[in-house]
Amino acid sequence: MILKLSKGNKPLSYKGIIIEPQIRDFFAGRIWTHNNTPFPQSKINYYTLRNYFTKKPGISILTKNHIFYRQHLICNRCQNENQQEFIIYNCAKCEKECVYCRHCINMGRVTSCTELITWNGPQPHMHKKHVLDWNGTFTNAQNEAAKQLTNSIKHRRNHLVHAVCGAGKTEILFPAVLYALNRELRVCIATPRTDVVLELFPRFQKVFPNTNLHALYGNSPQQTGFPQLVLSTTHQLFRFEDAFDVVIVDEADAFPYTFDQALEKAVYKVKKDGAPIALVTATPSPQILARMKKESWGYSFIPKRYHGHPLPVPRYQALWSYDKTIQKGRIPRKLLKWTITKLSNKEPFLIFFPTIQLMQLAIPLFQQLNANIVSVHAEDADRKEKVMKLRNEQIPGLLTTTILERGITIKNVQVAVVGAESKIFTSSALIQISGRVGRNVALPKGDIVFFHHGITAEMDEACNEILRLNKEGFGKNETL
């Protein structure tokens, strides 16, 4: 690791060390457990001894009250402060009682005796010569939103992009990302759902051919080089700290981001001081809208799809006791008729179920209609391949949970929701599910049906919001 130089016949010793690019590129902006890295432990120890890494404990004790001392734990990886998620156990490593964080246990155990490391050495070189290889054109609304977002990033101001499903939100990001990259800024596009990362990654790879970008999600493959653009699930942000100059959160209202404070903390943990955050969604929560107004964020609103056609409006179909019918080994008659029609018309379809258990009971019944119908859910290791098969017309349809409610585009897909009255189907979820239909410019229409055992306020709210957006996008006097 010692660099030897020569001058004439006399060697000169350079007492610094040559930083291995793969170590620098991997750890820059990351926070990692000291004893569990993708590199030999001897190398990590070598750099640690020479102060190229900064160390901190996995779990710290905070003093919440300076008068009456009260122990309060915080995980330095995921920023979890929920005291009920810290577990005391007898640690074989230090032979005493330790505490570990249950909140981020899926990423490997972080304990009070764990050392976390962050890179303290030279930073990777930021490239300037990024290009946008995209031949598409913007609508006037898209063009205005793209300019507004870019301007917010330029002035380091937070921004909300509120655009209906199918408005072309991904394309709106392109100019802003290009602007940031060419100013040597590091960009992260985070989303709560793995499926959205899998959908976005090839699209960004194609339009930014000169940019090294990584896709990070649970069990994602090892990727090399320094990524100036990172596409990541919000959970993977636990492994970063003070890393990004721009952070964009796509589908910012999606579960679990809106239900897990640690995920929102992670977004703020990974951004550099003063770096802007942009939220992108078709269904912003009241909390997001209130924060946007209170803090004077930039704001872009697009009530109309890029192809100029209205959003498909859901229709209701009563499906009484559908769960009992499926449990008895039969597909409910109206659902059966709907499915046979789609199979006959060779129209790809998604059928959403409220629970995995009900879907698993239903899948063998649907496979009697067509053996190639399959199901997907969050724990399905093959869901990426199954969605790709539906997109490539290799299978006729998918049964799914809400895991596919957003972030996927299938040409001419028809959609049914079984048990639309279930609590899992909130108004925003139903709007997002409806937004899977009619996204293609050549096939802008399609069927979205809510099969239900009683109409709920959430169903009505979803339909009314879609009608409102159509009215706003097309004008009150325009025929939809």
N, C-alpha and C positions, 0 to 999 in steps of 0.2 A: 504493500500500500504506500511505500515511500517512493517518491518520484526522484529519479537521478537525472541530472542534467550534466552536460559536459561543455567545457570551454577549452578548445585546443586539446591537449592531452590530459588536462586536469579535470577530474569530475567535480561537480558541484552538487551538494545535497540540498534538496528542497524539503523542508521539514513539515510542510503541510501534507494532507492526504488527498488522493484523487477520489472524489466522491463517485460512487457507483451510480450511474444514471437511473438504473431500475429501482434502487432503494430510494433515491431522492424523489423520483417521479411518483412512486407508490405512496410514500408517506406525506408528501406535501399537502397540507390541509386536512390530514386525517388524524384521528385519535384512535389508538389501538392498544390492545393488551400486550405488555412487554414480552410475555413468554409464549405468545401464540400468534406468530406472524407467518407470512408465506416465505420467509427467508431463514437461513440457518441461524440458530440462536447465537452462535459465536460472532456472526457479523453484527447482529443487533447489539450485543454486549460491547463490541469494539467501538461502534459509533456512540453508544451511550457513554462510555468512559471518556470519550473525547468531546462530550457536551454537544453532540449533534442532535440529541433528543432531550426534550424536557419531560420530566416525570411528575406524575401526580397520583394520589391514591384513587383507587376505583370508587370508593365511597368516602365522602367527607362528613364530618359532624359540624353542623351549623349551630350557632347560638342565636335563637330566635328572640330571647328576652335577656337583656343585659343585667337586669336586676335579679330576676329569678331564673337561674340557669335551667334550661330544658333541652335535652338532647333532641336534635332534629337532623335526620340523615338525608343526604342527597347523592344520587348516583351521578358521577362525573361523566359518564358516557351518554346516558339517555336523559339526564336532568330530572329523573323521577323524584318527586318529594312526597309521594303517597306512602306514609309510614307503614301502612298495612301490607305493602308490597316488598318490605325488607324482612328477610327471614334469618333468624339466628341459627347457627349450626356449629358443630364441633369440627374445626378445620384441621385436617391431617397435615397441611403444609406448615402452619405456624404453631400447631399443637395447643390451640386455645379456641375459645369461642370467637367466631367471626360472623359477619353479616353479609348476605349476598342480595342483589337486586333481582327480584322475580320479574320485573317489568320487561327487561331486555334479555332474559335468560336464553331466548332462541338464538341469540348471537354469540353465545358462549357466556359462561358465568363471570360476572364482575363482583368482586368481594372487597371487603375493607382491607384485605392484605394484597389485593391485586395492584400492580403498577400499570398505569396507563401512560403511553408515550405520545408525544407530538413532535414533529420535525422542527428542528431549530437551526438547520443548516441552510446552504444556498438554495434559492428557489429555482424551479425549472424555468427554462426560457419560454416566454410567451410569443407565439407566432403572430405575425400581422397579416400575412397574405391569405386570408380566408375569402372564399368566393361563395356566392349563392347561385347554384345551378338549378334554377326554377323558371320554367317558361309560362307559368300560369299568369292570369290577370286578376286584379282585384275589382270587386264592385266598388262603387263610391263609398259605401259604408265601411267595407273592409279597409279600403285605402286610408280613410280618415282615422279608423281605429289603430291601424298600424303606425301612422304618424304620431298619434297621441301617445301610444305606448313607448315608442322610441324617444319622444320628447321627455317623457317622465323619467326614463332611464338616464337620459342625458343630464337631467337636472337632479338625479338621485332622489326622486320622489316616488313613493309607493303608488301603485296603480291597480285598478280593478277593470278587467275586461269582462263585461256582461253581454253574452251573445247567445242566441238560441241554438239548440242542437242543430248541427248542419250548417251553421253560419260560416264555417271555415276558420275556426279559432286557431288551429295549428298554423295555417298559412299566415295569419296575422302576426304570429310570433317571429317569422323569418327575418323581416327587416331589422327588428329590434335586436335579435340575437346577432345578426351580422354586424350591426353597429358596435355592439359590445365587444365582439371577438376582435374586430379590427382596431380596437383601442386597447388591446392587450388586457382585456377584462376576462375573468373566468366566470362562466355561466353555469348555473344548475337549473334544470327543469325537473321539478319533483311532482309526484302525484301519489295519492293514497293507494292506487290499484296497480298491481303487477301487470294486468292485462293492458292498461294504458301505456305503460313503459314499452311493452312488447309491440304495441301498435305504432308508437311514435318513433322508436329507434330506427327501423329501416327507412322511414320517411326522412328523418334528419340526416342519416347516412347518405342518402341519395342527393339531397339538395346542398349539403356541405361536404363535398368530396375531398377538400384539402384539410379538413379539420379532424383531429383525433378526438373521438367522442366515445364514452363508455356508457353502457346500460347496466345499472346496478339494481338488483332485486334478489329475493331469497334464492340461494343456490345458483346465482348467475355465474357464468364461466369466468375464469381469470382472464383479464384483459391487460395488454401491455402498453407502455408509453404513458406520457402525461396527458390526461384528458382536459383540454381547455373547455370542453362542453360535456357536461354530465347529465344523463337522464336517469332518474333514480326514484324508487319508491320513497315515501317520506320516512319509513322505518329505517332505511339505509342511511339516512342523514344522521342517525345516532353516531355513526362512525366518522363524522367530519366535525371540524371546529375551525371557525375563522378562516374559511376556505374560499368563499365565492364573493365576487364583486356584484353579481346580479343573481337573484333567486326568483324563479317563476314557479308558482304552485298551480298546476293544472288540475281541474276538477276539485277546486278548493273546498267545496261543501260536502265532499264524499266521505262516507264512513271508511276508515275509523278516524280520519283527520279531525273532524268536527267534534268527536266524542273523547279524544285523548289529548289532554293538555300537553303531555310530553312531546307529541308530534309537532304542535305549534311552537313549543319552546325550541325544538330541534331546528326549525326553519330559522329562528333568530340566532341560534348558536352557530350555525354554519356560515352565516353571512358576515362579511367584514364590517367594521364600524362604518356606519353611514351608507352602506350598500342598500339599494332599493329592492323592495319585494313587489312582485306583480302577482295578483290572483286572477285566475281565469276560470269561468264557470258559466253554465247556462242557467243555473238555479242558485243564485247567491242567497245565503241565509239572512234573516233579519239582522243577526249579529254582525255579519260582514258588511252589510249595507250601512248599518249604524256607525261602525268603525270608520268606514270610508268617508262618511260625511263629517264625523267628529274630527278626524285627523287631516281633512282636506286632501285626500288622495286625488290623483288623476283618475278619470272615469271615461270608459267607452261603452256605448250601448248599441247593439245590433239586434233589432227585433225581427229580422228577415233572413231567410236562408240564402246562401250564395247563388243558388240557381234561380231564385226569384219566385219559387212556388211556396204556398203556405205549408205550415206544419200540419201533418195528418192529425185529425181530431179523433180521439178514442171513442169507440162505441161500447155500450154496455150489453152484456148477455148474462142473464141469471143462470147459475149453475148450482142448483140446490143440492146440498149434501154431497158435493163432489168428492170430499175426502173419504166418506163411507163407501161410495161407489167404487173408488180406486182400491180401497182396502178389500173389497169383495172380488177384486180381479177384473173389473170392467172399466173402460174409458167412458166417462159421461157422454151421453148421446150427442149433445151440441159440440163438445170438444172433439169427439170422434169425427163428426161431419166436417168440422173446420179443417182438421188435419188431413182427411182424405181429399178434400178439395185442393189443398196446397200441394199434396203429393201428385194429384192428377194434373195440375197446372205446371208442375215442375218449378214451383216457387220455393226458394229456401225459406226456412222458418226458425224462429226462436220461440220456445214456450217456457215462460218463467213460472217457477213454483215457489211457494212461500217457505218450504223447508226441504232439507236434503232428504229426510226420511220419506216424505210423500213422493218426491221425485224418484227415489230409488224403487219405491213400490210401482211407480208408473212406467219406468223405462222398459221392463220386459213386455208390458202390454203394448207399448208403441212399437217395439221391435217385431211384434206379430204383424203389424202393418207394413213395416219395412225394416229389415234386419240392420240396415246401415244407420238408423237413427241412434244417436248416442247422447250421453248426458255429461255435464261438467259442473264442478263446484270448486270452492276455494282451495281445497286440499288435493285436487286432482292434478297429479304431476304431468298429465298429458293434455291439459286444457289448451295449451298453445297450439299443439298439433291439431287438435279437434276443431278449433276455431279456423285454423288455416284450411282444413279440409272443407269446411262449410263455405269459406270464401272462394275456394277453387272448385266448388260444385262437385266435390267428391263424395259428399254425404248430403242427404236431403234436408236434415234439420237437427237441431240441438234442443234438448231439455236442459234448463239451467236454473241456477239460483240467481240472486241479485248481483252476483259477481260480474255478470256481463251487462249490467244496466247501462254502462257508459264506456266510452273509449274504443268501441269497435265499430267498424263500418263494413257492412255486407251488402253488396249490390242486390237490390230488389227483395230484401228480406221482409217477411211478413211476421208479425209478432202477436202472441197471445199471452195474457197474464192469467194464470189460474189462481183463484183465491185473492183477487185484487183487494178484497176487504181486509186482508190480514195486516197486522200492525207493521210488519216489515216493509210493506209497500206504502211509504210516505208519499206525500204529494210530489216532492222533488224526485223521488225514485221513479214514480209513475211518469213524470214528465221526461226524465232521462230515458226510460224504457221506450216511451213513445217516440223519442227522438232517434231511435235506430231505424225507423221506417222512412222511406222516401228520400234518402240522402243523395242518390245519384241523379245527375242532371237529365239523363235519358229516361229515368224511371222515378219521377219525383213523387209518385203517389204509392199508397200501399195500405194494408189493413192492419189496424191496431185495435184489439178487442180486449176489454176487461171482463173476464168471466168471474162472477162473484156470487157470494151467498149473502147478499144484502149490500146496498150502496152505502158508502161511508163519506164523511166530510172530506177526507183526504182525496178520494176519487173525484169528487165534484170540484175540489180546489184545483186539482191537476188539469181537469178539462177546462175549467173557467180561465185558468192562466194561459193555456194554449190558445183559446179563443181570443183572449185579450191581446196576446202577442201578435196573432194573425191580424187583428183589427188595427193594431198600432203599426204593423209592418206594411199593410196594404191600404190603410185609410178606411174610414167608416163607410164611405160611399162606393168603395171598390168591391166588385164581386170576387169572392174567393174561389 
